[in-house]
Amino acid sequence: MEKIAITCPKCGTIFDLSEAVQEEFIRALTKEAQEREREDISLEMHDLRQQLKENKKLIKEAREKELELLRQKRLFDEKLENLELEIERKIDQEREGIAKEVKLKLEDDYKFRLEEKDHKLKQVIAELEAAQRKAEQSSQQLTGEIAEVNLEEMLAKAFPTDGFEPVKKGVSGADILHLVQTLDGESCGTIIWESKNTIHWNNQWLSKLKVDQLAAKAELAVLVSKTWNWKLSAKSIKNVRE
């Protein structure tokens, strides 16, 4: 082992350390260095623990924030779904309301048209009866032909958008075939008209009218006559319906 010389800081005298002293000195220095190293390691471990603790705290806070965000997102999605459902319900309610309004309007229009049609039919029948009474002086055949012509003219005047086809003489069927049409020319149905200008009532007219209606595939059948036997005709109408 090499000798180690130490100079006194006060007097400047140089001393040579013995081997024992040298070993003791080296051990002291080594121990001091080890202690310092342990202290440094301890401090580093402390810092690492503190940093790990802070990291755990940050991780915990981040997870809590993430959970809160997920909870808020779930609540937002639920509110959005409820809002969409409410909007769909309101749309359905509005559609139902509009459909009801349209239905009521169509029903009102239909009732009005039926009432208007019935009113015109009554006017036509009244005018036809008046025309038939004026033709009482003519023969029965001539009177019937005139009545048919008058009936067709009255119907054409009352319903200008409809079509009319008189049945030819000698052909079985009603006097006039009334083709009911819309303003656009669309077919709505068929009515047959039979005109009778005789003194006495005949119940067989109703049965024949029913047969003519079936043959023409008409929805309605109208019999116009200046005579009327309530008891006999009511019974005949019942039989025809049966």
C-alpha positions as CSV (number, residue, x, y, z in Angstrom):
1,M,0.0,0.0,0.0
2,E,1.4,3.4,-0.9
3,K,1.9,5.9,1.9
4,I,-0.4,8.7,2.2
5,A,1.0,12.1,3.3
6,I,-1.2,14.7,5.0
7,T,-0.2,18.3,5.4
8,C,-1.3,20.1,8.6
9,P,-3.3,23.1,7.6
10,K,-2.0,25.2,10.5
11,C,1.8,24.5,10.7
12,G,2.3,23.0,7.4
13,T,4.0,19.9,8.8
14,I,3.7,16.8,6.6
15,F,2.7,13.5,8.3
16,D,2.9,10.1,6.8
17,L,-0.2,8.0,7.7
18,S,0.5,4.5,8.8
19,E,-1.2,1.5,7.1
20,A,-3.6,1.1,10.0
21,V,-4.5,4.7,9.9
22,Q,-4.8,4.5,6.2
23,E,-7.1,1.6,6.3
24,E,-9.2,3.3,9.0
25,F,-9.2,6.4,6.9
26,I,-10.3,4.5,3.8
27,R,-13.0,2.7,5.7
28,A,-14.3,6.0,7.1
29,L,-14.3,7.5,3.6
30,T,-15.9,4.4,2.2
31,K,-18.5,4.4,4.9
32,E,-19.2,8.0,4.4
33,A,-19.5,7.5,0.7
34,Q,-21.8,4.5,1.2
35,E,-24.0,6.5,3.6
36,R,-24.2,9.4,1.2
37,E,-25.0,6.9,-1.6
38,R,-27.7,5.4,0.6
39,E,-29.1,8.8,1.4
40,D,-29.1,9.7,-2.3
41,I,-30.8,6.4,-3.1
42,S,-33.3,6.9,-0.2
43,L,-34.0,10.4,-1.5
44,E,-34.5,9.1,-5.0
45,M,-36.7,6.3,-3.7
46,H,-38.7,8.9,-1.8
47,D,-39.0,11.0,-4.8
48,L,-40.1,8.0,-6.9
49,R,-42.7,7.1,-4.3
50,Q,-44.0,10.6,-4.2
51,Q,-44.1,10.7,-8.0
52,L,-45.8,7.3,-8.1
53,K,-48.3,8.5,-5.5
54,E,-49.0,11.6,-7.5
55,N,-49.3,9.5,-10.7
56,K,-51.8,7.2,-9.0
57,K,-53.7,10.3,-7.8
58,L,-53.7,11.7,-11.4
59,I,-54.8,8.3,-12.8
60,K,-57.6,8.1,-10.3
61,E,-58.8,11.6,-11.1
62,A,-58.5,10.8,-14.8
63,R,-60.6,7.7,-14.3
64,E,-63.2,9.6,-12.3
65,K,-63.4,12.3,-15.0
66,E,-63.7,9.6,-17.6
67,L,-66.6,7.9,-15.6
68,E,-68.3,11.3,-15.3
69,L,-67.9,12.0,-19.0
70,L,-69.4,8.5,-19.8
71,R,-72.3,9.2,-17.4
72,Q,-73.0,12.5,-18.9
73,K,-72.8,11.0,-22.4
74,R,-75.2,8.3,-21.4
75,L,-77.6,10.9,-20.0
76,F,-77.2,13.0,-23.1
77,D,-78.0,9.9,-25.3
78,E,-81.1,9.1,-23.3
79,K,-82.3,12.7,-23.5
80,L,-81.6,12.7,-27.3
81,E,-83.6,9.4,-27.7
82,N,-86.5,10.8,-25.6
83,L,-86.4,14.0,-27.7
84,E,-86.5,12.0,-30.9
85,L,-89.4,9.9,-29.6
86,E,-91.3,13.0,-28.5
87,I,-90.8,14.5,-32.0
88,E,-92.0,11.4,-33.7
89,R,-95.1,11.3,-31.4
90,K,-95.9,15.0,-32.2
91,I,-95.4,14.3,-36.0
92,D,-97.8,11.3,-35.7
93,Q,-100.4,13.4,-33.8
94,E,-100.1,16.2,-36.4
95,R,-100.6,13.6,-39.2
96,E,-103.6,12.2,-37.4
97,G,-105.1,15.6,-37.0
98,I,-104.5,16.5,-40.6
99,A,-106.0,13.2,-41.7
100,K,-109.1,13.8,-39.5
101,E,-109.5,17.3,-40.9
102,V,-109.2,16.0,-44.5
103,K,-111.7,13.2,-43.8
104,L,-114.2,15.6,-42.3
105,K,-113.8,18.0,-45.2
106,L,-114.3,15.2,-47.7
107,E,-117.3,13.9,-45.8
108,D,-118.8,17.4,-45.7
109,D,-118.2,17.8,-49.4
110,Y,-119.7,14.4,-50.1
111,K,-122.8,15.2,-48.0
112,F,-123.1,18.6,-49.7
113,R,-122.9,17.0,-53.2
114,L,-125.5,14.3,-52.3
115,E,-127.9,17.0,-50.9
116,E,-127.3,19.0,-54.1
117,K,-127.9,16.0,-56.2
118,D,-131.1,15.1,-54.3
119,H,-132.3,18.6,-54.6
120,K,-131.8,18.6,-58.4
121,L,-133.4,15.2,-58.7
122,K,-136.5,16.5,-56.9
123,Q,-136.5,19.5,-59.2
124,V,-136.3,17.3,-62.3
125,I,-139.0,15.0,-61.0
126,A,-141.3,18.0,-60.3
127,E,-140.6,19.5,-63.7
128,L,-141.2,16.2,-65.4
129,E,-144.5,15.8,-63.6
130,A,-145.5,19.2,-64.7
131,A,-144.5,18.4,-68.3
132,Q,-146.5,15.2,-68.2
133,R,-149.6,16.9,-67.0
134,K,-149.3,19.3,-69.9
135,A,-149.2,16.4,-72.4
136,E,-152.4,14.6,-71.1
137,Q,-154.3,15.5,-74.2
138,S,-152.0,13.5,-76.5
139,S,-152.1,9.8,-77.1
140,Q,-150.5,7.5,-74.5
141,Q,-147.6,6.5,-76.8
142,L,-146.9,10.0,-78.0
143,T,-147.2,11.3,-74.4
144,G,-144.7,8.8,-73.2
145,E,-142.2,9.7,-75.9
146,I,-142.6,13.4,-75.1
147,A,-142.1,12.6,-71.4
148,E,-139.0,10.6,-72.2
149,V,-137.6,13.5,-74.3
150,N,-138.5,16.0,-71.6
151,L,-136.9,13.9,-69.0
152,E,-133.7,13.5,-70.9
153,E,-133.6,17.3,-71.6
154,M,-134.2,18.1,-67.9
155,L,-131.6,15.6,-66.8
156,A,-129.0,17.0,-69.3
157,K,-129.7,20.5,-68.1
158,A,-129.5,19.6,-64.4
159,F,-126.4,17.5,-64.8
160,P,-124.4,18.9,-67.7
161,T,-121.2,16.9,-66.9
162,D,-123.1,13.6,-67.0
163,G,-123.9,11.4,-70.0
164,F,-127.3,10.1,-71.1
165,E,-128.2,7.2,-73.4
166,P,-131.9,6.8,-74.4
167,V,-133.0,3.2,-74.9
168,K,-134.1,2.6,-78.4
169,K,-137.7,1.7,-79.1
170,G,-138.5,-2.0,-79.1
171,V,-135.4,-2.8,-76.9
172,S,-136.1,-4.1,-73.4
173,G,-134.9,-1.8,-70.7
174,A,-135.5,1.5,-68.9
175,D,-136.2,4.7,-70.9
176,I,-132.9,6.5,-70.1
177,L,-129.4,5.3,-69.0
178,H,-127.9,8.1,-66.8
179,L,-124.0,7.9,-66.6
180,V,-122.9,9.9,-63.6
181,Q,-119.4,11.5,-64.1
182,T,-117.1,13.9,-62.4
183,L,-115.9,17.2,-63.9
184,D,-112.9,15.3,-65.2
185,G,-115.1,12.7,-66.9
186,E,-114.4,10.0,-64.4
187,S,-117.3,7.5,-64.1
188,C,-119.0,7.5,-60.7
189,G,-122.0,5.2,-61.3
190,T,-125.1,4.6,-63.3
191,I,-128.8,5.5,-62.8
192,I,-131.7,4.1,-64.9
193,W,-134.8,6.2,-65.4
194,E,-138.3,4.9,-66.3
195,S,-141.1,7.3,-67.1
196,K,-144.8,6.3,-66.9
197,N,-147.6,8.6,-67.9
198,T,-150.7,6.6,-67.4
199,I,-153.9,7.0,-65.5
200,H,-153.7,3.9,-63.4
201,W,-150.9,2.5,-61.3
202,N,-149.3,-0.9,-62.1
203,N,-147.3,-2.8,-59.5
204,Q,-145.5,-4.8,-62.2
205,W,-143.6,-1.6,-63.1
206,L,-141.4,-2.0,-59.9
207,S,-140.5,-5.6,-60.7
208,K,-139.6,-4.7,-64.3
209,L,-137.6,-1.8,-63.0
210,K,-135.6,-4.1,-60.7
211,V,-134.9,-6.4,-63.6
212,D,-133.8,-3.5,-65.8
213,Q,-131.5,-2.2,-63.1
214,L,-129.8,-5.6,-62.8
215,A,-129.4,-5.9,-66.5
216,A,-127.9,-2.4,-66.8
217,K,-125.8,-3.0,-63.6
218,A,-127.0,0.4,-62.4
219,E,-126.5,1.6,-58.8
220,L,-129.9,3.4,-58.7
221,A,-133.2,3.1,-60.4
222,V,-135.8,5.9,-60.6
223,L,-139.5,5.5,-61.6
224,V,-141.3,8.7,-62.5
225,S,-145.1,8.4,-62.7
226,K,-148.0,10.8,-62.4
227,T,-150.1,8.2,-60.6
228,W,-149.4,6.6,-57.3
229,N,-151.1,3.8,-55.3
230,W,-149.6,3.9,-51.8
231,K,-150.8,0.6,-50.5
232,L,-150.2,-1.5,-53.6
233,S,-146.9,0.2,-54.4
234,A,-145.5,-0.2,-50.8
235,K,-146.3,-3.9,-50.9
236,S,-144.7,-4.2,-54.3
237,I,-141.6,-2.4,-53.2
238,K,-141.3,-4.8,-50.3
239,N,-141.6,-7.8,-52.6
240,V,-139.0,-6.4,-55.0
241,R,-136.5,-5.8,-52.1
242,E,-137.1,-9.4,-50.9
